[in-house]
C-alpha cells in the first residue's frame, strides 16, 4: 500500500494511492496515518478495503509528510562506499549515527528554506526504513520484521553549520524544512528487497546523484538491529540509511544549492520529490518576521 497525507500544512487528511495511481480519501476509515496505523491489525484492515468504494480526491492537493507523529529521525552517515570516497573519508567500521530534529520534517513538494546566513546548502537522497513496532536489542535476523514500511527522505544539510561550528552533525541537519519525507509511505510488503532500489537527484535538471541501495555499507537489517542497541525504537520512528555519491559538497569545486534552484529526487517504487530553494530572508520579509 501507498499511504499518504494530503491537504494544507497542519490539517492533512489520510489517503491511499490505488492501483491506477489515483488518490483516495481514507478519512472515513481512519483519523490519520499515525504510528498506530502501522500495527499489523491496522494494516490488515486497510489491505482489506475495496479502494474503488473510497472517494477520489480531485485536483492536485498538497502532499504532506505521509506519517504523522514521527518520534525521531535517526540518520546514518557515510553508508555508501562511493559517498565516503568522494568526501575523502575511510569506510566506517560501525554505523555513524546522528539525530535530525523532528521539527525539520516537511512535505515532499514543500519549499526548502536556506537558513539565515547559510552558504553551503546541500541535498542527500536517502531510503528511510519506517519502524512499525517497538524494538529494543533486536537480533539482526529478525530486524526486518520491525520495519513497517519505507519512504524517500531528503536529508537536507548545511555543511558550514555541520562542520564549522563544533563538529556536531545535528547542527547542520535540523533546520526547518531540512527533512522532507514522502510522497508515500510504502508498506514493507511492497518492497521485498530494500537493497535493489535506484536513487537519483537532479538540480535544475542536471543529474547529480545516481546510485543503488545495493551499495550500502551497512544493510537495513543491520542498521535496525544496531540502532536498537543504543536507543529504543518506537513505532513511527524513521532510520534514514545514508546517501550515495554526488552530493554538492563532494563536487570539486562544491555545488551548493542557491535560492531559486529546483531539486528533484526519487527512489524506485517510493515516488519523487520536488523542492524549490528559497532564502530565509525572503520568507522573513514576506511574513514580517524580525531579522534579529
C-alpha positions as CSV (number, residue, x, y, z in Angstrom):
1,X,0.0,0.0,0.0
2,X,1.0,3.6,-0.6
3,X,-0.3,5.7,2.3
4,X,-0.3,9.5,2.0
5,X,-1.5,12.6,3.9
6,X,-2.8,15.4,1.9
7,X,-4.0,19.0,2.5
8,X,-2.7,22.2,3.9
9,X,0.1,22.0,6.4
10,X,-1.2,21.1,9.9
11,X,-4.5,19.9,8.6
12,X,-3.6,16.9,6.4
13,X,-6.1,14.1,5.8
14,X,-5.3,10.4,5.4
15,X,-5.3,9.0,1.9
16,X,-4.2,6.0,-0.1
17,X,-2.9,5.6,-3.7
18,X,-4.9,3.0,-5.7
19,X,-3.6,0.7,-8.4
20,X,-4.4,3.3,-11.1
21,X,-2.4,6.0,-9.2
22,X,-5.5,7.8,-8.0
23,X,-5.5,9.4,-4.6
24,X,-8.4,8.2,-2.5
25,X,-9.6,9.6,0.8
26,X,-9.3,7.5,3.9
27,X,-10.7,9.9,6.5
28,X,-13.9,7.9,7.0
29,X,-11.8,4.8,7.7
30,X,-9.0,6.2,10.0
31,X,-8.4,9.6,11.5
32,X,-4.8,10.0,10.3
33,X,-1.8,8.0,9.2
34,X,-0.1,7.6,12.6
35,X,2.3,5.1,14.1
36,X,-0.9,3.2,15.2
37,X,-1.8,2.6,11.6
38,X,1.4,0.6,11.2
39,X,0.3,-2.1,13.6
40,X,-0.3,-5.5,11.9
41,X,-4.0,-5.4,12.7
42,X,-4.5,-1.9,11.3
43,X,-2.6,-2.8,8.1
44,X,-4.7,-5.9,7.6
45,X,-7.8,-3.7,7.9
46,X,-6.5,-1.3,5.3
47,X,-5.5,-4.1,2.9
48,X,-9.0,-5.5,3.1
49,X,-10.6,-2.3,1.8
50,X,-12.2,-2.1,-1.6
51,X,-10.4,1.0,-2.7
52,X,-12.9,1.6,-5.6
53,X,-15.5,2.4,-2.9
54,X,-13.4,5.2,-1.4
55,X,-13.9,8.8,-2.6
56,X,-11.4,10.0,-5.3
57,X,-9.6,13.2,-4.2
58,X,-9.9,15.7,-7.1
59,X,-7.3,18.2,-8.2
60,X,-3.7,18.3,-7.1
61,X,-3.7,18.8,-3.3
62,X,-0.6,19.4,-1.4
63,X,1.0,16.3,0.0
64,X,2.4,16.4,3.5
65,X,4.7,14.0,5.3
66,X,2.9,10.7,4.9
67,X,3.2,9.8,8.6
68,X,2.0,12.0,11.5
69,X,3.7,11.7,14.9
70,X,7.2,10.7,13.9
71,X,9.1,10.4,17.2
72,X,12.6,10.6,16.0
73,X,14.6,10.6,12.7
74,X,17.8,8.6,13.1
75,X,20.2,9.2,10.3
76,X,23.2,7.2,9.1
77,X,26.3,9.0,7.8
78,X,28.8,7.6,5.2
79,X,26.8,4.5,4.4
80,X,27.7,4.2,0.7
81,X,31.2,3.4,-0.4
82,X,31.2,5.9,-3.2
83,X,30.0,8.8,-1.0
84,X,32.7,8.0,1.6
85,X,35.3,8.2,-1.2
86,X,34.0,11.5,-2.7
87,X,34.4,13.3,0.7
88,X,37.8,11.6,1.4
89,X,36.8,9.6,4.4
90,X,37.7,6.0,5.3
91,X,34.8,3.5,5.4
92,X,33.3,3.4,8.8
93,X,33.8,0.3,10.9
94,X,30.5,0.8,12.6
95,X,27.5,2.9,11.5
96,X,27.7,6.6,12.2
97,X,24.5,7.9,13.8
98,X,23.1,11.3,14.3
99,X,19.6,12.7,15.0
100,X,17.7,15.1,12.8
101,X,15.1,17.2,14.7
102,X,11.5,16.2,14.1
103,X,10.8,19.9,13.6
104,X,12.7,19.7,10.3
105,X,10.1,17.3,8.8
106,X,8.0,18.7,5.9
107,X,6.2,17.6,2.8
108,X,7.7,16.1,-0.4
109,X,7.0,19.2,-2.5
110,X,7.3,22.0,0.1
111,X,10.0,24.6,-0.4
112,X,13.3,24.2,1.3
113,X,14.4,27.3,3.3
114,X,18.0,28.2,3.3
115,X,18.8,29.3,6.9
116,X,19.8,32.9,7.7
117,X,23.4,33.4,6.8
118,X,23.8,29.9,5.3
119,X,26.1,29.5,2.3
120,X,26.6,25.7,1.9
121,X,23.2,24.2,1.5
122,X,23.2,20.6,0.2
123,X,20.9,17.7,-0.7
124,X,21.0,13.9,0.0
125,X,18.6,11.4,-1.4
126,X,18.0,8.6,1.1
127,X,15.9,5.5,1.7
128,X,14.2,5.6,5.1
129,X,13.0,2.5,7.0
130,X,9.8,3.3,9.0
131,X,9.7,1.3,12.2
132,X,6.3,-0.5,12.6
133,X,6.5,-1.7,16.2
134,X,8.6,-1.0,19.2
135,X,12.1,-2.5,19.1
136,X,14.9,-2.9,21.6
137,X,18.0,-5.1,21.4
138,X,16.8,-6.6,18.1
139,X,18.6,-9.6,16.6
140,X,19.7,-8.9,13.0
141,X,18.0,-12.0,11.7
142,X,14.7,-10.6,13.0
143,X,15.2,-6.9,12.2
144,X,13.2,-6.5,9.1
145,X,10.2,-7.8,10.9
146,X,10.2,-4.5,12.8
147,X,10.0,-2.4,9.6
148,X,6.5,-1.3,8.7
149,X,7.4,0.4,5.5
150,X,9.8,2.6,3.6
151,X,9.8,6.2,2.4
152,X,12.0,8.7,0.5
153,X,13.8,11.2,2.6
154,X,15.9,14.3,1.5
155,X,18.5,14.7,4.2
156,X,19.0,18.4,3.6
157,X,22.2,19.6,5.1
158,X,24.0,22.9,5.7
159,X,27.7,22.0,5.5
160,X,29.1,25.1,7.3
161,X,26.7,24.5,10.3
162,X,27.6,20.8,10.2
163,X,31.3,21.1,10.0
164,X,32.4,24.6,11.1
165,X,30.6,25.1,14.4
166,X,31.9,22.5,16.8
167,X,31.6,19.4,14.7
168,X,28.3,18.0,15.8
169,X,26.4,16.9,12.7
170,X,22.9,17.5,14.0
171,X,23.5,21.3,13.9
172,X,23.7,21.2,10.1
173,X,20.8,18.8,9.6
174,X,17.9,20.1,11.7
175,X,16.8,23.5,10.4
176,X,13.1,23.9,9.5
177,X,12.3,22.1,6.1
178,X,15.5,20.1,6.3
179,X,13.6,16.8,6.5
180,X,11.2,16.3,3.5
181,X,9.6,12.8,3.7
182,X,7.4,11.1,1.1
183,X,5.4,11.4,-1.1
184,X,4.2,8.0,0.1
185,X,4.8,5.6,3.0
186,X,5.1,2.3,1.1
187,X,4.3,-0.7,3.3
188,X,7.1,-3.2,3.6
189,X,5.3,-6.0,1.7
190,X,5.6,-3.9,-1.5
191,X,9.4,-3.6,-1.0
192,X,10.6,-7.2,-1.0
193,X,14.3,-6.2,-1.3
194,X,15.2,-2.7,0.1
195,X,18.7,-3.3,-1.4
196,X,17.6,-3.3,-5.1
197,X,16.4,0.2,-5.5
198,X,17.8,3.0,-7.6
199,X,18.2,6.5,-6.1
200,X,18.7,9.7,-8.1
201,X,18.8,13.5,-7.7
202,X,18.8,16.4,-10.2
203,X,19.4,20.1,-9.6
204,X,17.9,22.4,-12.2
205,X,17.6,19.3,-14.5
206,X,21.3,18.3,-14.1
207,X,21.8,14.8,-12.8
208,X,23.8,14.9,-9.6
209,X,23.2,11.6,-7.9
210,X,22.5,8.2,-9.3
211,X,23.1,5.2,-7.1
212,X,21.6,1.9,-5.8
213,X,20.7,0.8,-2.3
214,X,22.7,-2.4,-3.0
215,X,25.9,-0.2,-2.5
216,X,25.1,0.4,1.2
217,X,28.0,-0.5,3.6
218,X,25.5,-1.5,6.3
219,X,22.2,-3.1,5.3
220,X,18.8,-2.0,6.6
221,X,18.6,-5.2,8.6
222,X,21.9,-4.5,10.2
223,X,21.0,-0.8,10.9
224,X,17.7,-1.6,12.7
225,X,19.5,-4.1,14.9
226,X,22.4,-1.8,15.5
227,X,20.4,1.3,16.4
228,X,18.2,-0.7,18.7
229,X,21.3,-1.4,20.9
230,X,21.7,2.3,21.7
231,X,18.1,3.5,22.0
232,X,14.6,2.2,21.9
233,X,13.0,2.4,18.5
234,X,9.3,3.2,18.6
235,X,6.6,2.6,16.0
236,X,6.8,5.6,13.7
237,X,10.5,6.3,14.1
238,X,12.5,6.6,10.9
239,X,16.0,5.3,10.1
240,X,17.3,7.3,7.1
241,X,20.0,5.0,5.7
242,X,22.5,7.3,4.0
243,X,23.2,8.7,0.6
244,X,25.2,7.7,-2.5
245,X,27.8,9.9,-4.2
246,X,27.1,13.1,-5.9
247,X,26.2,15.5,-3.1
248,X,27.0,19.1,-3.7
249,X,29.8,19.1,-1.1
250,X,31.5,16.3,-2.9
251,X,32.0,18.1,-6.2
252,X,35.2,19.9,-7.0
253,X,34.5,22.8,-6.6
254,X,31.4,22.2,-4.4
255,X,28.0,22.8,-6.0
256,X,25.9,24.1,-3.1
257,X,22.2,25.0,-3.5
258,X,21.2,28.6,-4.2
259,X,17.8,30.3,-3.9
260,X,15.8,29.7,-7.0
261,X,17.3,26.2,-7.6
262,X,14.9,23.3,-8.0
263,X,15.9,19.9,-6.5
264,X,14.2,16.7,-7.7
265,X,14.9,13.2,-6.4
266,X,13.4,9.8,-6.4
267,X,13.7,6.1,-5.4
268,X,12.3,3.1,-7.3
269,X,8.8,2.5,-6.2
270,X,8.8,5.2,-3.5
271,X,7.9,8.2,-5.6
272,X,9.6,11.5,-6.2
273,X,10.2,14.8,-4.5
274,X,10.5,18.3,-5.9
275,X,11.6,21.4,-4.0
276,X,12.4,25.0,-4.8
277,X,15.1,26.6,-2.7
278,X,14.1,29.9,-1.0
279,X,16.2,32.1,1.3
280,X,15.2,32.6,4.9
281,X,15.4,36.4,4.3
282,X,12.7,36.2,1.7
283,X,10.5,34.2,4.0
284,X,11.1,36.6,6.8
285,X,10.3,39.6,4.6
286,X,7.1,38.0,3.3
287,X,5.9,37.0,6.8
288,X,7.1,40.1,8.6
289,X,9.5,38.2,10.8
290,X,12.2,40.1,12.6
291,X,15.7,39.6,11.2
292,X,17.5,39.9,14.6
